[in-house]
Amino acid sequence: MNFFNESLVDNPNDVEILVNKGSTLGKLGYYSEAIVYYDHAIKIEPSFLPAKNNKANALANMGNFDDAILL
């Protein structure tokens, strides 16, 4: 987590770093926090599929299946 935090200081709009931080948060069970990072990545690069896929997985893990399917 520290690596991603430090990387985002220098590259706050790097979609890969944002998604990786979100993935780390998601693996720790912090799905809502992870979605914040996926949303930021999607806002920067709407076609970045890893962000959309990971957000859908986080939504499903939270029981929000309808939004996960729509995404």
C-alpha positions as CSV (number, residue, x, y, z in Angstrom):
1,M,0.0,0.0,0.0
2,N,2.9,2.4,0.8
3,F,4.3,1.9,-2.7
4,F,1.1,2.9,-4.3
5,N,0.6,5.9,-2.0
6,E,4.1,7.1,-2.8
7,S,3.7,6.5,-6.5
8,L,0.4,8.5,-6.6
9,V,2.2,11.5,-5.1
10,D,4.4,11.7,-8.2
11,N,1.7,10.3,-10.7
12,P,-1.7,11.1,-9.3
13,N,-3.5,10.4,-12.6
14,D,-1.8,7.1,-13.5
15,V,-4.7,4.8,-14.1
16,E,-2.6,1.6,-13.5
17,I,-1.4,2.8,-10.1
18,L,-5.0,3.9,-9.2
19,V,-6.4,0.5,-10.1
20,N,-3.6,-1.3,-8.3
21,K,-4.2,0.6,-5.2
22,G,-7.9,-0.1,-5.5
23,S,-7.2,-3.8,-6.0
24,T,-5.1,-3.8,-2.8
25,L,-7.9,-2.1,-0.9
26,G,-10.4,-4.6,-2.3
27,K,-8.3,-7.6,-1.3
28,L,-8.3,-6.2,2.2
29,G,-12.1,-6.0,2.1
30,Y,-12.3,-2.2,1.7
31,Y,-14.6,-2.3,-1.3
32,S,-16.1,1.2,-1.0
33,E,-12.6,2.7,-0.7
34,A,-11.4,0.6,-3.7
35,I,-14.3,1.9,-5.8
36,V,-13.1,5.5,-5.2
37,Y,-9.9,4.6,-7.0
38,Y,-11.5,2.7,-9.8
39,D,-13.9,5.6,-10.4
40,H,-11.0,8.0,-10.5
41,A,-9.2,5.8,-13.1
42,I,-12.4,5.5,-15.2
43,K,-12.9,9.3,-15.1
44,I,-9.3,9.7,-16.5
45,E,-9.5,6.9,-19.0
46,P,-13.1,5.7,-19.6
47,S,-12.1,2.8,-21.8
48,F,-9.6,1.3,-19.2
49,L,-11.1,-2.2,-18.8
50,P,-9.2,-3.3,-15.7
51,A,-10.8,-0.4,-13.7
52,K,-14.3,-1.3,-14.9
53,N,-13.8,-5.0,-14.3
54,N,-12.4,-4.5,-10.8
55,K,-15.1,-2.0,-9.9
56,A,-17.7,-4.6,-11.0
57,N,-16.1,-7.2,-8.8
58,A,-16.1,-4.8,-5.8
59,L,-19.7,-4.0,-6.4
60,A,-20.6,-7.7,-6.5
61,N,-18.6,-8.3,-3.3
62,M,-20.7,-5.6,-1.7
63,G,-23.9,-7.4,-2.9
64,N,-24.7,-4.8,-5.5
65,F,-25.1,-7.3,-8.3
66,D,-27.4,-5.1,-10.6
67,D,-24.8,-2.3,-10.8
68,A,-22.0,-4.8,-11.3
69,I,-23.8,-6.4,-14.2
70,L,-24.6,-3.1,-15.8
71,L,-21.0,-2.0,-15.6
